[in-house]
Amino acid sequence: MTLQQEIVGNAMQMAVVNLRPGQTVYCEAGKFLFKTVNVTMETRLSGPSNSGGQSQGGGGGGMGGMLRQAMGTAMQVGQRMLAGESMAFQYFSAQGGEGTVGFAGVLPGEMRALELDGTRAWFAEKDAFVAAESTVDFGIAFQGGRTGMSGGEGFILEKFTGHGTVIIAGAGNFIDLNPADFGGRIEVDTGCVVAFEEGIQYGVQRIGGLNRQGMMNAVFGGEGLSLATLEGNGRVILQSLTIESLANALKKAQGGDKQGPTGGLFSTHAG
């Protein structure tokens, strides 16, 4: 059954979720806002795929089953730590009737509820995940080698599979695009990508060549040396505010802007 939720607010949105009996929703630590008293909260290291009531079946019990479950949990935690995500998840369930729980992201901006039907996964930037039904699996996808190392935001992505609702958040305002409507390919600032459907090809390309105009783009354009590329037929969500631009604006407001008038290659932002 679909998660009953409402996204409210403007500059800093939040998701208000109505839990029915038998439903469980989980969030990343730090995204919880409030709950009614009949909603229980439990913190676990394990993700939904090997948590609580799903340990039966497929491999037997005993010490061997416990060891496999512990190793699976340790692998999940290790991946999340490597990706810079929180170590634990918080799980919420309503007892004795319906309950309400609220969640929010960590930056001023929009939220979006994505419905997974089991046929396509969704990929999102780091820290985009807010909450999801327990029927949705949270994983980490590594964009290999050159694409990831050049792409900054794109090296490590969150991956959502299964059935149900997942709620994500980003900075600024969202725009939904399909590269197929623009000749099959769009190019964007690497920090503007929030999420995209499975089937979209994500890559990173150098801005221009190693010539005068290419160096002008890199040094004075504010984008550095690379742009993200998104190709194929599917849904893409972009954000109007990047974390780097927000950080630079805050530094400038505090009188600590050290990147000078040009940005680009001269930016001191290490994220």
Salt bridges, closest charged atoms under 4 A:
GLU28 OE1 - LYS31 NZ 3.21
GLU42 OE1 - ARG44 NH2 3.26
GLU110 OE1 - ARG112 NH2 3.74
ASP176 OD1 - ARG112 NH1 2.64
ASP176 OD2 - ARG235 NE 2.89
GLU187 OE2 - ARG185 NE 3.72
GLU197 OE1 - ARG120 NH1 2.93
GLU231 OE2 - ARG185 NH1 3.14
